[in-house]
Amino acid sequence: MSQHLFSPFSMKGITLRNRIGVSPMCQYSAEDGTPNDWHLVHLGSRAVGGAGLIIAEATAVEARGRISPEDLGIYKDEHIPPFRRITDFIRKQGAVPGIQLAHAGRKASTYSPWKQRVSGVAVPDEDGGWEVVGPGNTPFSKNHRIPRELSPEEIADIQESFRLATLRAREAGFEWIEFHAAHGYLAHSFYSPLSNQRTDRYGGSFDNRIRFVLETVRLMRKEWPEELPFTVRLSCSDWVEGGWTLEDSVDLAKRLKEEGVDLIDCSSGGNIPKAPIPVGAGYQVPFSETIRHSAKIATAAVGLITHGMQADDIIRNGRADLVLLGREMLRDPYWPLRASQQVHQRDAVPVPPQYERGWN
Ligand SMILES: Cc1cc2nc3c(=O)[nH]c(=O)nc-3n(C[C@H](O)[C@H](O)[C@H](O)COP(=O)(O)O)c2cc1C
């Protein structure tokens, strides 16, 4: 039977009530990585709104890996209880709580968007900034800090932080994990030939450039329960001549599948400032479709998916297993309810009893 936007999605031991997920979105609202009432209300209200999956924003595995000083983190055990409060609430609303584990690498230590008029401006030491690290010492842009090149021992330390963060994420009640290997952050900066000029076993050939991702995933997968989905967000193209390509992504997806990865979240870009990205309706969906069919792995499509019919079409035509929505979910936490009306399946999303009089 063909699937559609509101058919449940079962993967390993969990079932999403529909194919709609909230894409991870930084809220720049934490102090020392700790989730607070803002994160509870932000993520919680989107669970009330009917999405099947709620993925918490890029959450740093070490303090140095935060994009801004206000990013979420899961780099110490004290972070676990406030996350648990959020995952408990999400689950009670019938959604599955997910988390994106991240390290910003050379794009770390920047101001939150509304603290600086130009985004990506480095926070200096005197304003609470910190040293950033990467595969080499080329900065992402002239506004960013010059990264220090990681030694193999330091790479192993960061991988250990990903392992410990994975254990904490489980302890905090998350049932879906996403390794953030997109958008020019640490993992992406290793696999893209445009940001990795290393000459050791972490640079040069394709196999060497993907080593950081594969090794990290291997460590994390061991600690994450086999019966829960383990997923990876990739930037499927650098959108620049000589950069990472969709063909590379298909090859990497096949390797990730062998490591026990269950789904690829297909994003793109972020490693080169001002790359000519042809942004438009569903512009990244072809990445999802190709990876799903060529690497034979489940995928999520993301990027300018805004209408119920559009999302339903993506699922019905086998272009993705899930759709993730970012900005549209900021505009409307009740998007799943609205989409159910748009595709003439009004009963597909249960309205919370407290709100029934608003919807009937
Ligand atoms: C405010 C904001 C914060 C974001 N933060 C993250 C993030 O933490 N991790 C990530 O992988 N993508 C992040 N993104 C990208 C989104 O997850 C999504 O991939 C992108 O916005 C495209 O989807 P959309 O067109 O539905 O918004 C962010 C986007 C926005 C608008």
Ligand as a Chemical Component Dictionary entry (heavy atoms), coordinates in Angstrom:
data_LIG
# 
_chem_comp.id                   LIG 
_chem_comp.type                 NON-POLYMER 
_chem_comp.pdbx_formal_charge   0 
_chem_comp.three_letter_code    LIG 
# 
loop_
_chem_comp_atom.comp_id 
_chem_comp_atom.atom_id 
_chem_comp_atom.alt_atom_id 
_chem_comp_atom.type_symbol 
_chem_comp_atom.charge 
_chem_comp_atom.model_Cartn_x 
_chem_comp_atom.model_Cartn_y 
_chem_comp_atom.model_Cartn_z 
_chem_comp_atom.pdbx_ordinal 
LIG C1  C1  C 0 16.349 29.555 13.097 1  
LIG C2  C2  C 0 16.978 28.368 12.422 2  
LIG C3  C3  C 0 17.877 27.576 13.126 3  
LIG C4  C4  C 0 18.441 26.433 12.532 4  
LIG N1  N1  N 0 19.257 25.624 13.275 5  
LIG C5  C5  C 0 19.658 24.433 12.754 6  
LIG C6  C6  C 0 20.308 23.469 13.563 7  
LIG O1  O1  O 0 20.463 23.637 14.777 8  
LIG N2  N2  N 0 20.740 22.324 12.969 9  
LIG C7  C7  C 0 20.527 22.086 11.639 10 
LIG O2  O2  O 0 20.941 21.042 11.140 11 
LIG N3  N3  N 0 19.866 22.953 10.866 12 
LIG C8  C8  C 0 19.406 24.109 11.399 13 
LIG N4  N4  N 0 18.661 24.956 10.630 14 
LIG C9  C9  C 0 18.260 24.524 9.287  15 
LIG C10 C10 C 0 16.882 23.839 9.348  16 
LIG O3  O3  O 0 16.912 22.683 10.150 17 
LIG C11 C11 C 0 16.374 23.473 7.936  18 
LIG O4  O4  O 0 17.211 22.477 7.420  19 
LIG C12 C12 C 0 16.352 24.679 6.996  20 
LIG O5  O5  O 0 15.789 25.808 7.638  21 
LIG C13 C13 C 0 15.578 24.387 5.716  22 
LIG O6  O6  O 0 14.250 24.010 6.010  23 
LIG P1  P1  P 0 13.025 25.063 5.926  24 
LIG O7  O7  O 0 13.033 25.637 4.537  25 
LIG O8  O8  O 0 11.805 24.212 6.208  26 
LIG O9  O9  O 0 13.240 26.102 6.973  27 
LIG C14 C14 C 0 18.122 26.110 11.192 28 
LIG C15 C15 C 0 17.240 26.939 10.478 29 
LIG C16 C16 C 0 16.655 28.033 11.081 30 
LIG C17 C17 C 0 15.670 28.857 10.297 31 
# 
loop_
_chem_comp_bond.comp_id 
_chem_comp_bond.atom_id_1 
_chem_comp_bond.atom_id_2 
_chem_comp_bond.value_order 
_chem_comp_bond.pdbx_ordinal 
LIG C1  C2  SING 1  
LIG C2  C3  SING 2  
LIG C2  C16 DOUB 3  
LIG C3  C4  DOUB 4  
LIG C4  N1  SING 5  
LIG C4  C14 SING 6  
LIG N1  C5  DOUB 7  
LIG C5  C6  SING 8  
LIG C5  C8  SING 9  
LIG C6  O1  DOUB 10 
LIG C6  N2  SING 11 
LIG N2  C7  SING 12 
LIG C7  O2  DOUB 13 
LIG C7  N3  SING 14 
LIG N3  C8  DOUB 15 
LIG C8  N4  SING 16 
LIG N4  C9  SING 17 
LIG N4  C14 SING 18 
LIG C9  C10 SING 19 
LIG C10 O3  SING 20 
LIG C10 C11 SING 21 
LIG C11 O4  SING 22 
LIG C11 C12 SING 23 
LIG C12 O5  SING 24 
LIG C12 C13 SING 25 
LIG C13 O6  SING 26 
LIG O6  P1  SING 27 
LIG P1  O7  DOUB 28 
LIG P1  O8  SING 29 
LIG P1  O9  SING 30 
LIG C14 C15 DOUB 31 
LIG C15 C16 SING 32 
LIG C16 C17 SING 33 
# 
